[in-house]
Amino acid sequence: MVGCRPTMSDWTSFQIAPNPPQTTSLRCISSLTLSMEGALFSSRPAFPTHTSKTPRKPSTNHPKFNPPPPPPSHSVPLDSLLHHLQHLTQETSTTLHPPQPTNKNPNFPSLRLASTTIHREKATPASRPRLAGSENGVLFLRDPRLGFLSGAGKSLLRSIVEQPLLDLVSLLESKKDEIFGVDWVSLLKALEILGNWEKALALFEWAGSGSNAEGSRLDAPAIEVVIRALGRHSQHSIASKLFDSIPLEEYCLDIRAYTTLLHALSRTGKYRKAVALFKQIKAKGLSPTLVTYNVILDVYGRMGRSWSKILEILDEMNSRNVGIDEFTCSTVISACGREGLLEEASMFFEQLKLQGYVPGTVAYNSLLQVYGKAGKYPAAMGVLKEMEDNNCPADAVTYNELVATYARAGFYEEGAAVLDTMASKGIMPNSVTYTTVISGYGKAGKEDEALALFDRMKKLGCVPNTCTYNTILGMLGKKSRTGEMLDILSDMKSNGCVPNRVTWNTMLAMCGKRGMENYVSQVFDEMKKSGVEPDRDTFNTLIAAYGRCGSSTQALQMYDEMVKAGFSPCTTTYNALLNAIARKGDWIAAESVILDMKKKGFKPNELSYSLLLQTYAKGRHIKGIQAIEEEVYDDKIFPSWVILRTLIIVNFKCRMLNGTEKAFEELKRNGYKPDLVILNSMLSIYAKNGMYDRAREMFDLIHQFGLRPDLITHNNIMNMYARGGECWEAEDILKQLEKSGLKPDVVSYNTVINGFCKQGLMTEALRILSDMMAKGVTPCMVTYNTFISGYVSKDMFKEADDVISYMIQHNCRPDELTYRIIVDGYCKAKRYEEAMEFVSGILNMDSSFSEQSVNKLTLRVEENKSRH
């Protein structure tokens, strides 16, 4: 498996040479070899060749600018998607468990919870009691484990089991004397044995409600039984909420019950309460077990900024002669991974081995995951090799982590190949394996391959889980493929998968687009109405979603609400804030977030640095980019695939050719595989610098790496031709794009229009505009400004005025640049009086334009006139 890693020889087909003089014309590079045009790359767009074509003659007439009205804009069809998700969530809840009347006892809110939230937990076969036998039409519970019950106890148990949950409280009230006449805790224990945790919970809360004359009947044995019942069925949220209202410090439970409750608090994100409970356990003189220590280690690991506390716990275990096991090792390593403490994880692992500890599969899997998530591909492969050398058997989790490591390094096909490797070793891929590969395809922009694998997964008998569906929904959501999302939700329902908090978080993330902040708020409200309570991940998603909407104020507000709700910020939270800041280019604020992270004990990860770089690029802070580059190339920041990819993109956005090339070379040197975004960026920057041979090489590399040119690839090629004055070739690419099944966007059409306008071929530009609008693509400000520039360059100021009139009539208000193009055109032609006349008439035709902007244009005319 280590040999699967691509070597430097795979890159020999492309080497960046010193920049030669660019003398090759676009026409000379437009022909491809037969092998590249044939069946091998049948879907690739061809660079057009016109060696045998008759030159096209442009039209010489200049029709008036009067295209048809723009197509109506279509609202995003999210309402139906939201309604479908809400209905599915509520339907699943009411189908599994009908609602119950609200208990009005203020001290025990989880009786009310029993009618809503607890029923969202997945029902298990164990929740149904074993009924057997029939005598005179009466069913009897026959289970040898219930031998401790008296005859009266069995009779009461039968009544409780057969009573619908809806009417149970009334039954308990009617049989109050009988229940308390026997050992009621034995009834609780019997329900726990039968797996009927819901009725055990109802009995527990009724007995503890204090509504009877004797008052609350709660005692330590009863609490221990109900904790065990809830823990056995993973009802962590119920357990954590239930004991918010019970003063546990007044009781002394056994260590097993405390450990189960600690686990519930950890799983529900109530880390501070878990730490307080652990201190309470020791204050009562109880000795934590190995399992207890493992749970509290996990609590500190999930809390973050707790490495010193973890070391204290390990020292305490050592002083009490509590040995460690695989789960201790795994928990500590995972904690390091969450904080980016890779050196600490490695040192801990090596020290354990020096002390004679022989790591098993679980420990190795944790280390593999830590390196994989950090983007340390070589180190992850080293862990895998060590496992093989030590004859430590790989399991499904090992291969799942290997798939994830490949995907993070950009080796999506290699990740998919692991499925066959697993099958050859007799290890069947599970839903996690398939979900990881599907996620990798989604990140690579290969949605169709992901959906094909999803179908294959089901045909092979591997049942998708909720996580699988959430991954696909998230992938489709990013591409706004809402129709297919509805199909996935329907498939989810038919397979009995319950939408969970992550499903709703995915919906929130989908709404994170400019202008959709109201949708974010609406989805969040509906999520809470459906009984799905937000957790820390939900708040992190909200912060990121509002950030992508461009609403940094609401993002910060969500951060405050998160803290008020008792959730501690983590690295993901800080990254979500950085994401919001990055879109505004406020690099000073971004640097302050990074500084605050470090002060509070968090270590910025690859995503943190990636977002910081994006902020620098948006704010055009070149020195900031160069400072990060220096740290990366000096190995002070690990050069992961994500960071090197980001360096390529930000250098490209800032039009820094040398920086882009250097980052690309580093990506190759580290053995990473470029994705389509990287190669599109390289193609574009070479094209913009007139380096057409290099652009061609990038285009070829797209196919050599098994990638499929996308809309951006085609747009880049069109732009290359348009910039080179070969607008007809740009139109040919547009036609190929339409035939390929990809839908041209406004950028595609604007690029071709710009090519024709620069050549003064306004009639051809109008023809493209008409075709664009006929296909439902709405022109934007850039479209209109391009036409105005074209007309002005030909001294066709009347036609430029027609464009402005058209814009105003169709609710596309001209901006300052629009008017400045015309003013500059008049000034360039030294027609200053006409320029002043035009400026003075702006407010008459466009009342929305500010007087301040008019004054700026007036001053611009005067300055131009004075210079000449």
PyMOL commands that set and color helices and strands:
alter all, ss='L'
color gray80, all
select helices_A, chain A and resi 2-4+8-11+26-29+34-37+39-41+78-96+110-113+117-120+125-127+144-146+151-162+165-174+176-181+184-193+197-207+220-232+236-242+248-250+255-267+271-283+290-303+307-319+326-339+342-354+361-373+377-389+396-408+412-424+431-443+447-459+466-478+482-494+501-510+517-529+536-548+552-564+571-582+587-599+606-618+622-633+641-653+657-669+676-688+692-704+711-723+727-739+746-758+762-774+781-793+797-809+816-828+832-840+842-845+851-867
alter helices_A, ss='H'
color red, helices_A
select strands_A, chain A and resi 131-135+138-141
alter strands_A, ss='S'
color yellow, strands_A
deselect
rebuild
show_as cartoon
